[in-house]
Amino acid sequence: MRLQASLKAIMASPLAVCRLHMRGRGSLATCLQRVDTFLHRNIGTNAVAAQGEALQKDESEEKNGRKSLYAVQAERQEQAERSVLISCQSRTSEKKFLKYLSKHGDIQKYFYYESYGLYAVVEFANRESVASLLEEAAIPNISHEPVVPLKSRLLTLRNPGSVESTNKQSGQQCQQQSSIPINELIKRLSKEESIDQQMSSLMDVYQLTEENSRLRFLVCSLLKDVVAPYFPECTIKPFGSSVNGFGKMGCDLDMFLDLDDISGRNAKMPKSGLFLEYQMKRTTSERAVTQNILSVIGECVDQFGPGCVGVQKILNARCPLVRFAHQPSGFQCDLTANNNRVALKSTELLYLYGELDPRVRSLVFTVRCWARAHTITSSIPGAWITNFSLTVMVLFFLQRRSPPIIPTLDQLRDLAGPADKSVIEGNDCTFVSDFSKIHLQSNTETPERLLREFFDFYSTFPFSKMSINIRKGKEQNKPEVVPLHIQNPFETSLNVSKNVSATQLERFMALCQESSWLLHHSNKTPRVGNENAPSPWGLATLFLPSKVATIKGLKRRRAEPANERIKSLLESLTIGKKKS
């Protein structure tokens, strides 16, 4: 009786109905198989949630109060499972909107944002509320345009019979989902009283907000609902800038399809007697498995994924991926699978470094924003330095301080315990995850000084001979003839900056020289202008249009008096404003 009641409850669930009726009809055996699939999915999801709660409890008891990346991800994933994404096209009043949703349960958190219309992220206190809300949702009735009957937690709010104008604003406060323009940034920085405050203000403006981070995990959770009919026990998690603490508003969403938690992988085989194993399709290599999986998932996202457009299956890349735009969130998304596990460890490593000392994130943010302002980096693939390479360069510089601000990767590996051991495709990816085991040396340099010294350090770095290596924390002889060599922290035979051209590297060094000069003379900068629009000074001058063309030209300009150089930069900003 209990089994019958359980099956009845499962069959009544809208998510179960979605899974059971995706192909329209089927035999009783097929139906039961899909019920079993749904049960497995729920068991897997609940296990992840329980594991996340345990991790949160453990981390909250740490004396230093810092959470591991695993704990943060588990918490965000659990929040996402209790959330829905709603298109609010009717401009219904906020009070009316919340009253309607509250019928299904307590609302933990909600916020609005704009992306091809007004959207609301709503997090309920429990999953039963989400199930209740979905039970009430209707299939769109569009007579002239057939729809794919795939249900998800991406919904549209309708208000039939309402006389309310669609252009009428109801006063919703929308959360910003993109970074401010460079001219607005310069104005804001110019109002600060010190370069340290300018760097802090830059981080406040550009780093991912709480709401944006929640939205990224929700998009992963929505995509998992599309993938789950094929792999019920899978998880999809963000990695890279979305979670490592160095993400800038508007950055791409990198996602990882994790299939390692599928039950049965670690089952112990008996030495004698009977046992069962699954029959599975065999293929030629792990890479082929990944390509086949992403090919099918890409087709599914393209044909059935609500809000997913511009799907590209890039399967012959070094790391095969599916690329698409998620219109409801405004994110550009890249989905990879099990062959990209080293990238997960890199994400965890950068997160750890960022948590060790607040100056790490402050310096990385400043350098990356400076690089983007001068097109040292670009969202278009090419001969430019990447954000990851720049971040490794900042970490290397901080390891080279006296005393060092952060430890080397080898030192972190030596502190690791048995649970931290990680070897991926023959690469040693082991490092400590317990913050309490890491004891930092006392370095009291200010962010302002570190920024100046960073530019000094790399304006004269012997790139022609030496390689950057954060495992050892010291430069080494280059193993190959390339303009810039930065050793991959885990796949040590790889150069993460192999694409960088000699011209781009020379330009980077020239800009470092110019920026160093500006910062060294920032205290002499005249701060003229009214209180509402003070003249750019300090860090703000680093975002003004540069005059750097060649190193030779830079050397001539360095001979100019300080006031003439600043005057020239201010004039270039004024000209830029007039043109815009």
N, C-alpha and C positions, 0 to 999 in steps of 0.2 A: 504493500500500500504506500509506504513511504517513497519507494522508487517511482511509482506511478504519479504521486503528487509532485515529486521533484521534476519528472519529465514534463508534466503538465505546466508547471511554473516556467520551466525553461522554454517550452514551445510558445508560451504567452509573451515572452520577452521580445520586444521589437528587434533587438540585435540578433537574437536567435532566428527570428523569422527572416531577417535579412540574409543570414548565412544559409538557412535551409531552403530558401526559394530563389537563390541567385540564378539557378539554371531553369527555373520554371516548374519542373515536375521531376519526380524520381520514385524509385521503388521504396518499399519499407526498409530494406537493408541500407539503401543510400541515406534515407532519412535518419536512421539510427546512427549511422556512421558520422553524420554531420552533427547530430546531438552530442555524440562523444567528442567530436572536435571542439564544439562550443564549451563543453565541460572542461576539457583540457586547457582551453584558453583562459577560462575563469580561474582555474586552479593556478595556472602560471602567473596570471596577473595578481592574484591575491598573495602569492608567494613573494613576488617582487615588492608588493606593498608592505608585507610583514617584515621583509628583510630591510626595507627602507626605514620602517619605524624603529627597528632594532639598532640600525646604524645611527639614526638621529639620537636615540637615547644614549648610546655609547659616546658619541661625539659631544653631546651636551654636558657630559660628566668630565670632559677633559678640562684640566686646569686652565689652559690657554684659551678655551672657548672657540677654537677654530675648527670648522667642519672639513672633513675630507671631501674630495670631489665626488666620491661615490655617495656620500651622505646627502650632498646637495642635489645630485641627480635623482636619487631615490625620492627625495622630498618633492622635487618639481614634477617628476613623473606621476606621483600619487595625486598631486593637485590637478594635473592635466586630466587624469582619468575621471575626476569629479567635475569637469568643466565642459561647457558647450560654447560654440561660437555662433552668434546670431546676427544676421543682416537685418538692420532696423530701417527698412525703407519707408515705413509709414510715418516716421518722425513722431511716434507716440510719446507722450510725456513720460519722463523718467519715473514718476510716482506710479503711474498706471502700469508701466512696464514691470516694475519690481513687484507690484501687488499681484499681477498675473502670474509671474514666475514663482512667487512665494507660496502659491497653492500647492506646489510640488515638494516643498521643503525649505529649510533654512538656507539662505545665501551667505556663503563665507566671504566672498569678495567679488566685485564686478568693476569693470571700467569700459569706457568707450574709446574708439579710435577711428580714423578715417583711412580707407583704402578702397578706391572704386566704390565709394558709398560709406555710410555709417555702419559700424560694427560694434558689437558688445561681447566681451568675454565675461562669462558668468560662471563662477565656481561655487558649487553647492557644498554643503557640509558633509554629505554622504552620497554614495553612488546610486542608492535607491531613488533619490530625487531625480537624478538624470534619467533613470529608467522610466520613472513616472512621466517625466516631460516628454520623452520620446514616444511613449505609449499613446499620448494625445496628439502627436504631430500627424499631419495628413500628407498624402502623396499629392504633388502638384497636379492640378487639373487643367492641362493646356491642350485644347482640342486640336490645334493646328500644328503642334510641335511635340512629337513623342519624346518621352523621357526615359532614362535608364533607371530602373527601380532599385537603386542602391541606397540604402538608408545610412546616415552618418550623423555625427553630432554637429554638423554644419547646417544650420537652420535659417529660415527666413521668417520674419515676423510679419503677419498680415493683419489688416484691420478693415474687414469688409463693412460697407455701409457708413464709413467715417466721412464726414464732410471736411475734415482737416486738410488744409493745403499741403501738398508734398514739399513745397518750398518753405514752409513755416518751420522755424527753428524752435525747439523746445528747451533749449538751454543746457544741453548735455555738455559736460566738460570733457573734451577729447584729449587723450594722452598723445603726446608727440611721438612719432615713430621714425623720425629722420633727424639728422644733425642740422644745425643752423648753418647758413651760408658763411663763407670766410670773412666777408666784410662785417657781418654782425659779430663774429667772433673777435675780430680785431678791436671793435668798439668796446666790447665787454672786457677784454683783457686790459685795455688801456685805462680802465677805471680802477684797476686794482692797485694796491699800495706797494707791493713787492713782487719780485719774480716768482718766489715761492707761492704766493697767493695766486698769481697768474697760472701757474702749472696746476694748482688745485682746482681753479675755476675751469680750466680746459677739460680736466677729467670729468667734472660735474656735468659739463655741457655735452660731452661726446660719448661717455661710457653708457652701456646698455642699462636701461631703467629696469626696475622690478617688474613693471607691466610688460615690457618688451621681452624680457626673459621668460615670463609665464607664457606669453603668446608663442614663443619658439617651441617650448615643450608641448604646448597644445597642438601645434601643427604636426609635430612628430606623432603625437597620440592619434590624431585624426588620420594620418597616413597609415598608421598601424591597423586601424579598423578596416582599411581597404586591403591591406596585405594579409590580414589574419585568416581569411578563408583558405589561403594556400599554406600558410605556416602559422597555425594557431598559437604556438608558444613563443613566437618571435617577440623581440622588442626593437623599437626604433628610437635611438637616442641622438641628441645633438652632440657634436664635438667641435673642436677648433675654437674660433673666436666667440662663438655663441655661449661657451661655458668656461673658457680658460681664464676669464677675468680681464682680457685685453680687447674685448669686442667693442667696436664702435657702432653707434646707431646707424642702421641701414646696411650693416654687413650681411653677406650671404649666410644662408642657413645650411651648414654641412651636417648631413644625417648619416647614421650608421645602422644598417640592418643587421642585428645581432641574432644569429641562429644557434649559438653555442649553449643556450639554456634549454634546448629541446630535451625532454626527458628520455632517458635510455642511453645517453652518451657515456655516462659513467657507471652504468650497471655492471655489477660484478658477475662474471660468468662462473658457474659452478664447475668444480673439477670433474664431477661425474654426474650422471642422471640427465633428465630432460630439462631443456630450457627453450625459450622462444626468442626469436629476433625478427625485426621488421624486414620485409622485402623492400628493397629500394633500387631506384634506377642507378646504374653505374655509368661513369663517364671517364674521360681520359686523364683529367687533372683537376686539382682544386680550382685553378683559374677558369677552366671550362665550366665547372659547377657554378662559380660566381657569375660568369657571363650568362649562362642559361637562366639563372634565377633572376638576375637584373633585367634580362630581356623580357621575361614574362611579366615581372612586376612593372616594368616601364610601359608595356602594352596595357596592363590593367589600369595604371594611373592615367594613361592617355585616354582610354575609352570610358572609364567609370569614375575617376576621381573628381568629385565636385570641386570646382574652382582651380583645377590644375590645368595649365595651358602651356603650349610651346614645349612639349616633351621631346627630349633628345636622348637617344640611347647611345652613349659613347663607350662602347664595349671593348674596343681595341687599345684603349689607353693603358698606361702602366698600371693604374688602378681603375678598373672599369667602373662606370658610374651612369646614373640616370639623372639628367638635368631638366628642370622645369621651373616655371613660375607659379607661385601660389597666390592667385589674385586676392582672395579675401584678406590675407595678411600682408601682402605686398612684398613677400620674401622671394628672392631667387634661391632655389634649393638644389643641392647636389646630394644624391643618395648613393652611398657605396655599401659594400658588404664585407664579408669576413677576410678578404685579402688586404684590408686596409687597417689592420689592428695596430700597427706601429703608430699610426696617426692618433689613435686613442691614448696611447702611452705618452706621446708628445703633448697632447692636450693636458693630461694629468700632471706632467712635469712642469709645464708653464703655469698651470694653476697653483702648484705648490710654491714655485718661486715667487709668484705674485702675492701669496699669502704670508710669506716669510717676513717681508719688509714693505711698508707702504710706498717707499721711494721707488721700488721696482716698477709698479704699475704707473706711477706718476711719470717716470722717465720714459717708459715704453710708449705711453699715450702721447706724450709731447713729441717724441722723435717720429712716431708714425704719422701724426697729424702734420708735422713739419714736412715730412717726406712727401705726403700726398699733395700738400699745397704747392710744392715745387715739381710735381710730376716725377719724382724719383721712383715712386711706386705707381701702379696703374691697375685698374680692374680688368684691363685687356691683356691677355697673355703676350709676352714679348721679351725683350732683352733687359727689362727693368729688374730692380731688386724687389723681392717680395716682402710682404709684411712679416712672414715667418723668419726670413733671413735677417731683417732689421731687428726683430725681437731677440734672436740669438746673438746678434752683435751687441745689443744693450746688455744682455746677461753676461757675455764675455767681458765686457768693459767693467761691470760691477764685480766680477771675480778678480779682476786685475787691480782693484783698489788696494790701498795699504792703510789699515787692514781690509781684507775682502768683506764685501757687504753680503754676498751670498756664497754658499759652498759650491764646489765643482760637482759634476754628476758622479764622478768616481767616489767622492766623499759621501754622497748620498747613498750610493750603492753599498759602501762599507758599513753604513748604519742600518741597512735593511735586515729584517727578520725573515724567518722561513715563509711567512704568509705573503711577503712582498716579492718573492722570487718570480720572475717572469722572463721566459725565453720565447720569442716569437720568430719563427722561421730561421732559427739558428742565431738570432740577434739577442744579446743580453740587454733586456729592458728593465732590469731590476733596480729599484731605488726605494728608499724608506718612505712610508706614507704616514708615520706617526710623528706629528710635529714636535711632540715633547722630547724626542730623541735628538733633535737638531738644535745645537747650541751655536748661536751666532757670535762673531767677534764684535767688539764695540767700535763702531764707525759712526761718527757724528757729523759727517759732511751733509750740508744742506742740499735740497734738490736743485737750487740755483747753481751751486758750485758743480754738482755732478753733471748738469747739462752743459756748462761751459767746458768742463774737462772731457766730456764725451766728444764734443766737436774737435777739441784739441787733439785728442787721442787718435781719431780716425782721419784727421786732415793730414797726419804724417805717418800713418800706419804703413809698414812695408808690404803692401798687398802683392807686389811683384814676386816676392820670395816666400812669404809666410801664409799659413792657413790658420783659420780661427777654429778652436776646438774647446767646447765647454765641458767635455768630459774631463780633460786635464786642467783646464783653466789657464792655458798658456798657448802662445802661438807655436806652430810647428812648420817644418819645411813642407812646401806644397808638393803633393804627390803627382800632380799633373799640371800641364801648361794651360792655365785658364786665367782670365783677369782677376776673378774673385773666387776664392775657395773657402767655403764654410762647411765643415764636416757635419753630416747628419748625426745628431746625438746618439741614435740607436743603430741605424744602418750605416756604420762607420765608413764603409767603402763608397758611400754616395756623397756627392757635393750638392747641397741644397741651393746653391747659387750658380750652377753651371751655365744657366741661360744668360747671365749678366754679361754685357759687352764691355769692351775697354772704354768706349766713349761714355757709357753710363756710369762706370766706376769713377772715371776722371771727373765727371760732373758732380758726382756725390762728394768727392774729396774737396772740390772747389767750393761747393756750397757749405761744407763743414768749416772751411777756412773763413768764409764770409760770415757765417753765423757765429763762429767763435769771436771774431773781431767785434761784431755788433754787441754781443753779450758782455765782453770785457769793457766796452765803453758805454754800457747802458746807464750807469750812474751819472754820466755826463750829459745824458740826453735831455734837452730842454723840453719841459712838459708845458707847452703853450696850448691855448684854446680854451673854450668855455667848459664849465663843469659837466655839462651833458655830453659833450663830444671832445674829450681830451685828445691830445695828439698821441699817436702810437709811440710806445716806448717799451723797452725791455723785450719780453717774449713776443709782444705784438709785432715788433719790427721784423721778426723772423718769418712772419707770414706775408709780408709785403712782397710785391714782385721783385725778383732778383735780377741783378745786372750781370750775373755770371754767364759768360760765354765760353771762355777758356781759362785755364789756370794762369796763362801768361797775362791775360787781361785782368784777372783778379789781382795779381801782384802789383800791377800799375795802380789799381784803385786803392789798394791798402796804403799807399803813400799819401792819399788825400787826408786833410784834416778831418777830425771826427764830425764837426758840425756840418761840413760840406757833404759828407757821406749820408748823414741823416737827412739833410735837406733834399738830397737827390732822391732818397727813398720815399720821403713824404710827397714829393712832387709826382712820383710815379703812381702813388696811391690816388692822388687827386685826379690825375689824368684818367686812371681806371674808372673812377666814379663817374666822371663826365661821360665816358663812352657807354657805361651801362645805363 
